[in-house]
């Protein structure tokens, strides 16, 4: 049943992001070696062949009843749930916290953070946004988010990559090209309320990947359109750009503090 929910949500987010988020990209990701740590640059011919297997419409989950489902894939297809599964797990954690009446908790699943409630002294949880330029330094932050009852999910090319021929290749693959996304962003953090009814953890996870692939301009257009169309599943963004800026959407203006030693400049957008 959980698998059906993941596949169903993945189809929704694929449509919303115009194909930028696509779990059917798995054969291409494997060709780059990111699933096995056997890194390589695939030939263009191989990528062209594998891209024909990434149509998400070939992934067809079907609900039989409340607890059963079936799913089918086109021959040669496979799915990569790495961009959505941790967000789904974070939603499940939130359900547990409600069930056990936990007033507060901090949970971290890789780049996925759940700041549940507030700290014991009533203040907000402090969630660091990793500086993509210093990924190996544990406390190297672009800034700090002060959050209560919120999900914060970060995706960035700095998290997993390899170098070959003097060029760096990261793990976030653009479904349109089969290559690592040529983004003007180095990381995307999506923040939303930890609402157990809306299941925003899985949304934040998928959006962080999709918006990274889109790049700054399209990501902000997506955020503005989403805000205008519906107040449900509202989210905010922290974008770290290649040219040294941290772009924060208006809803986080009072919750985000730039790390003055990071060298970035802060830009608030509405």
Secondary structure as UniProt FT lines:
FT   HELIX           2..16
FT   TURN            17..19
FT   HELIX           23..25
FT   HELIX           26..31
FT   TURN            32..37
FT   HELIX           44..51
FT   TURN            52..53
FT   HELIX           56..58
FT   STRAND          60..65
FT   TURN            66..67
FT   STRAND          68..72
FT   TURN            75..76
FT   TURN            82..84
FT   HELIX           85..99
FT   TURN            100..101
FT   STRAND          105..109
FT   TURN            110..111
FT   STRAND          112..116
FT   TURN            120..121
FT   STRAND          125..130
FT   HELIX           132..134
FT   TURN            135..136
FT   TURN            138..139
FT   STRAND          141..147
FT   STRAND          150..156
FT   HELIX           157..159
FT   STRAND          161..164
FT   TURN            165..166
FT   STRAND          167..170
FT   TURN            175..177
FT   STRAND          185..193
FT   TURN            196..199
FT   HELIX           200..214
FT   HELIX           216..229
FT   TURN            232..233
FT   STRAND          235..241
FT   TURN            242..243
FT   STRAND          245..249
FT   HELIX           250..252
FT   TURN            253..255
FT   STRAND          256..258
FT   HELIX           260..262
FT   STRAND          265..269
//
